[in-house]
Every structure is written in structure tokens, then in C-alpha cells.
Amino acid sequence: MAELVLETEGLTKEFRGFVAVKDVNLKVRKGSIHALIGPNGAGKTTVFNLLTKFLQPTSGVVRFNGRDITRAKPAEIARMGVVRSFQISAVFPHLTVLENVRVALQASSSMVFHFWRSVRELDHLDERARELVDAVGLSAYLNTLAVELSYGRKRALEIATTLALDPDLMLLDEPTQGMGHEDVGRIIELIRRVREGRTILMVEHNMSVVSGLSDTITVLQRGQILAEGPYDSVSKNPAVIEAYMGTGHG
């Protein structure tokens, strides 16, 4: 088996007697795109919150690159290279696209506590910021205020600010939620483009996105793993089909 970037053993979370996640053993391979799917209430968001340390597990272990991060804080794992996009990415509505990415680069550099300095002192970050803006297809919007971007382009900017933190593991939480068809296609292409040298774990409802991007899919139901494998086998699994009946893939 390829090297594991992220692994959980017996991951369990209880809320006052309600078991939201039960005995989840997840293995995310280095360089892969791994999707976490399941009907509404399956426990996907709780698992994400456990992995990114916004919640502490009732029991179980979480390892990143072989290191036990079960009790680590969100800021600690971000410094290790685990970054959850759309949750902690720095997007400021009244800064331009370039300025947003530049601030994110500042946050990942030794200048993190120098916000009071002149903006000219960030000029040395411009070249890398422009590269990241180009990587997410926003070069034409370099000087556009974030508030003026379409929803899909705002999401692309959020990915650029996440990339500024140079993550080993990107966790994408519903990357295409609420998007029209054109924006969904743009985000799919963007994820394909930025995956090089990275591992991506995503929660996603849109099955066309999951089937088009994912190397491995883990299906959750009632907080437990129902099935796992490539899309072709998972989508034909009778238990998975039954779990999704009448849910609209929610």
C-alpha cells in the first residue's frame, strides 16, 4: 500500500450519549484524492471536525504522517501542513484578490505578527502571490475586490489562500456546494490542477464531482463506514444504493 498521510483508528465521538461517529478507521494515501460521502446526518462533518481538531474524539487515534495528532490544536496541525479550506482560509471581502493571497502568504511566513507594518513591506510576496492567483485561474481578477467576485471565483480565491499555507493535506469541505454548473466545472478543473504534490480529502455531495475526481471513496452511514473503494465499485454496492435511496445523494 502507498504511504499513508492520514490514518484514524477507532475514531469515535459521542455527544451526551448520542454516537455521531463510531469506530471509523480511515486511511488516506499520499498523493490521492479521497472523498468522504454519505446521506445527510451520516457523520461526515463530525469526522472533518475531528480530523481538523475543532472537536476532540471520545476515543480513537488520529495520525498525520505517522505522528499522533489526536490531542493537537487546530493551529498546530495547520503548521504541520493540514489545512481545511473554506473554514480557516483568509478571504477579506474588501481586499483585492492579490491582497488576499498576499495576506495569506504573510500568515505562513515569519511576518505573521507584523500586520502593523507598511503594506510596501509585503511587496516581496507579490511574485508568489501572482503565481498562486494564476494557478487558480484568477489572473484577470488580480485587482478585483473579493466582494465583487462570483461565488465560484470566491471559492477559487479561498483555494489560493489555502495553497499559500503550502499544505501537505488539503481538506475541502463541500467545495462545490451552492454552485451552478459552470462554476462546478471550474472548481473540478482547479482541484485537478492543484493536486500535484498534495493529498486531498474532501466532503462532497455532488456525485459527478466525486466520480470525476476521487481515487478512493469512503461512504459513511450513521457515523460508521459503510463501504470504501473506487467509485465504480462503491456506486454498485447494494448497501450504498440502499443508503442513498430517497436522499438525493444528500
C-alpha positions in Angstrom: 0.0 0.0 0.0 1.2 3.5 -0.8 2.4 5.7 2.1 -0.4 6.9 4.4 -0.6 10.6 5.0 -3.6 10.4 7.4 -4.9 7.5 9.4 -7.5 7.0 12.1 -8.0 4.1 14.3 -11.3 3.5 16.2 -12.3 7.2 15.8 -15.4 7.7 17.9 -17.3 10.8 19.0 -20.3 10.8 21.4 -22.5 13.8 22.3 -24.3 13.2 25.6 -25.0 9.6 24.8 -25.6 10.1 21.0 -22.8 8.3 19.0 -22.2 10.6 16.0 -19.1 8.8 14.8 -18.3 5.2 15.7 -15.1 3.2 15.2 -14.0 4.9 12.0 -10.8 3.5 10.5 -9.8 5.9 7.7 -6.6 5.5 5.6 -5.7 8.3 3.2 -2.9 7.6 0.8 -0.2 10.1 -0.1 -1.0 11.9 -3.4 -4.6 10.7 -3.6 -7.9 12.5 -3.8 -10.1 10.8 -1.2 -13.8 11.6 -0.9 -15.9 11.2 2.2 -19.6 10.9 1.2 -22.9 9.7 2.8 -26.5 10.7 3.3 -27.4 13.7 5.5 -26.6 13.0 9.1 -24.0 10.3 8.2 -21.3 12.0 10.3 -19.2 13.5 7.6 -18.8 17.0 9.1 -18.2 15.5 12.5 -15.3 13.4 11.1 -13.9 16.5 9.4 -14.1 18.4 12.7 -12.3 15.6 14.5 -9.6 15.5 11.8 -9.0 19.2 11.9 -9.2 19.3 15.7 -12.2 21.5 16.1 -13.6 18.6 18.1 -11.8 16.1 20.3 -12.7 12.4 19.9 -14.3 10.5 22.7 -11.9 7.7 21.8 -9.6 6.6 19.0 -6.4 7.9 17.4 -5.6 10.3 14.5 -2.2 10.2 12.8 -0.7 12.5 10.3 2.5 11.3 8.5 2.8 8.7 11.3 2.6 11.3 14.1 -0.1 11.1 16.7 -2.1 14.4 16.4 -5.1 13.2 18.4 -4.8 15.9 21.0 -3.2 18.6 18.9 -4.8 22.0 18.5 -6.0 23.3 15.1 -3.2 25.9 14.8 -0.6 23.1 15.5 -1.8 20.8 12.7 -2.1 23.8 10.3 1.6 24.4 10.9 2.3 20.7 10.3 0.6 21.0 6.9 -3.0 20.0 7.4 -5.3 22.9 6.2 -9.0 22.9 5.9 -10.1 25.1 3.0 -13.2 27.3 3.3 -13.1 27.2 7.1 -9.8 28.9 8.0 -8.7 30.5 4.7 -8.2 34.2 4.9 -10.6 35.9 2.5 -11.3 39.6 3.2 -14.2 41.0 1.1 -12.8 44.5 0.8 -9.2 43.5 -0.2 -8.3 42.7 -3.8 -7.6 39.1 -5.0 -3.8 39.8 -4.9 -4.0 41.4 -1.5 -5.9 38.4 -0.1 -3.3 36.0 -1.3 -0.5 38.2 -0.1 -2.0 38.3 3.4 -2.3 34.5 3.4 1.4 34.3 2.4 2.3 36.7 5.2 0.4 34.4 7.7 2.6 31.5 6.6 5.8 33.4 6.9 7.8 34.9 9.7 5.9 38.2 9.2 2.7 36.8 10.8 2.8 39.3 13.7 3.8 42.3 11.6 0.4 43.4 10.4 1.1 47.0 11.6 3.9 47.5 9.1 3.6 49.3 5.8 1.9 47.4 3.1 5.0 48.1 0.9 6.8 45.6 3.1 4.6 42.9 1.6 5.8 43.7 -2.0 8.4 40.9 -1.9 5.5 38.4 -1.6 3.9 39.7 -4.9 5.6 37.2 -7.2 4.5 34.1 -5.3 1.0 35.7 -4.8 0.7 36.2 -8.6 1.7 32.6 -9.2 -1.0 31.4 -6.8 -3.6 33.6 -8.4 -2.6 32.3 -11.8 -2.8 28.7 -10.5 -6.5 29.1 -9.6 -7.3 30.9 -12.9 -7.9 34.4 -11.4 -5.2 36.4 -13.1 -7.8 38.5 -14.9 -9.2 39.5 -11.5 -5.9 40.4 -9.8 -7.1 43.8 -8.7 -10.8 43.0 -8.2 -12.2 43.2 -4.7 -13.1 39.8 -3.3 -16.7 41.1 -2.6 -17.2 41.6 -6.4 -16.3 38.1 -7.4 -18.8 35.5 -8.4 -19.5 32.7 -5.9 -17.4 30.2 -7.8 -14.5 32.6 -8.2 -14.6 33.4 -4.5 -14.2 29.7 -3.8 -11.2 29.7 -6.2 -9.7 32.6 -4.2 -10.2 30.6 -1.0 -8.3 27.7 -2.5 -5.5 30.1 -3.5 -5.2 31.4 0.1 -5.2 27.8 1.3 -2.4 27.0 -1.1 -0.5 30.0 0.3 -0.1 27.9 3.5 1.6 25.2 1.4 -0.4 22.3 2.8 0.6 18.6 2.5 -3.0 17.7 3.1 -5.9 19.8 1.9 -9.3 19.1 3.4 -12.0 20.5 1.2 -15.4 20.9 2.9 -18.2 20.8 0.3 -16.1 22.6 -2.4 -19.0 22.9 -4.9 -21.9 23.5 -2.6 -24.4 26.0 -3.9 -22.7 26.4 -7.3 -24.1 26.4 -10.8 -22.9 24.0 -13.4 -20.3 26.3 -14.9 -18.7 27.1 -11.5 -18.7 23.4 -10.6 -16.8 22.6 -13.7 -14.3 25.3 -12.9 -13.7 24.0 -9.4 -13.3 20.4 -10.7 -10.5 21.6 -13.1 -9.0 23.7 -10.3 -8.8 20.8 -7.9 -7.2 18.6 -10.6 -4.6 21.4 -11.2 -3.6 21.9 -7.6 -3.4 18.3 -6.6 0.1 17.8 -7.8 2.4 17.1 -4.8 -0.6 17.2 -2.4 -3.1 14.9 -0.9 -6.8 16.0 -0.9 -9.6 14.8 1.4 -13.0 16.2 0.6 -16.6 16.0 1.8 -18.8 16.4 -1.3 -22.5 15.8 -2.1 -22.2 16.2 -5.9 -21.7 12.6 -7.2 -20.4 13.8 -10.6 -17.6 15.7 -8.8 -16.9 12.7 -6.6 -16.8 10.3 -9.6 -14.7 12.6 -11.7 -12.0 13.4 -9.1 -11.7 10.7 -6.5 -9.2 7.9 -6.3 -10.9 6.4 -3.2 -14.3 7.0 -1.7 -15.4 6.3 1.9 -19.1 6.1 2.4 -20.4 6.9 5.9 -23.8 5.9 7.3 -24.9 6.7 10.8 -21.4 7.5 11.8 -19.8 4.3 10.6 -18.0 3.3 7.4 -20.5 1.5 5.1 -18.2 0.9 2.1 -14.9 2.0 0.7 -13.1 1.8 -2.6 -13.0 3.3 -6.1 -16.2 5.0 -7.5 -17.1 2.1 -9.8 -17.2 -0.5 -7.1 -18.7 1.8 -4.4 -21.5 3.1 -6.6 -22.6 -0.5 -7.4 -22.6 -1.6 -3.8 -26.1 -2.7 -2.8 -25.8 -1.3 0.7 -24.6 2.1 -0.6 -27.5 2.2 -3.1 -29.9 1.4 -0.3 -28.4 4.1 1.9 -28.9 6.7 -0.8 -32.4 5.8 -1.8 -34.7 8.8 -1.5 -31.9 11.0 -0.2 -31.0 12.7 -3.4 -27.4 11.9 -2.6 -27.6 14.3 0.3 
